[in-house]
Amino acid sequence: MPRLLLFNKPYGVLSQFTDKGSPTVRSTLSDFIAVKGVYPAGRLDRDSEGLLLLCDDGRLQARIADPRFKMPKTYLVQVEGDPQESDLAGLRQGVRLKDGMTLPADVVRIDAPDLWLRDPPIRQRKLIPDNWLKITIREGRNRQVRRMTAAVGLPTLRLVRWSIGDWSVAGIAPGQFVEAPALGRTGGGAQDR
C-alpha cells in the first residue's frame, strides 16, 4: 500500500529536501520530515503555506500532481482590496494569463479563517482593505492563484492550500505531518483530519 504524508508546509520552506547551490541557507522539507523514500506530489511555492502531499508511489504521485487528472486544489487566499462580484465572476469564468486562459475556478468570498499565525506576519495597510476568498482550481500552473487574483486587480497577500482532493490540512499544525491512508488506489482520498 502506498505511503502518503500530509504536511502543513510553513511559509518560507522550499518544497524539496535539498537546496543545493543557494548562497543563503533556506529551510527545506528535510528540516521537518525524516521519513525515507517519500517525495512531494507537486509543489507549493516558498511564500505559500499549507497542504503538501508526499508519497512513495510514483503512480499516486503522478495522479495527484499531473494537471491531466484535474484533481481539485482548494486555497484560502487573503487578497488586497474589496472583491466585487464582477471580480469573482472573472475568476469563475477563467482568466487570461501570459500562458493562456485558465480553467474556470470555484470562488467564494469567506470570513477570515481561524488559521495559525504566519511568521513573518502579513503587512497591514490602514487605507487598503483586505479580504479572504476560497478558490478551487483543477490545474497547477506556476503561481497560478497569485497570478489569477492579480489579473482581476486583487493582489494575494497570503496563500494557504487547504486541501487537495479529499485530503485536508485541517488539524495539522504548521511544520507537522500526519500519515494518511492512500486507500490503495491512485487518486483516492482520505478523511479530513
Secondary structure, DSSP 4 states (H G I P E B T S, - for coil): --EEEEEEEPTT--SSS--TT-SS----GGGT---TT-EESS---TT-EEEEEEES-HHHHHHHH-GGG---EEEEEEEES---HHHHHHHHH--EETTEEPPP-EEEEEPPP--PPPSSPPP--TTS-EEEEEEEESS--TTHHHHHHHHTT--EEEEEEEEETTEE-TT--TT-EEEEE-TTSTT------
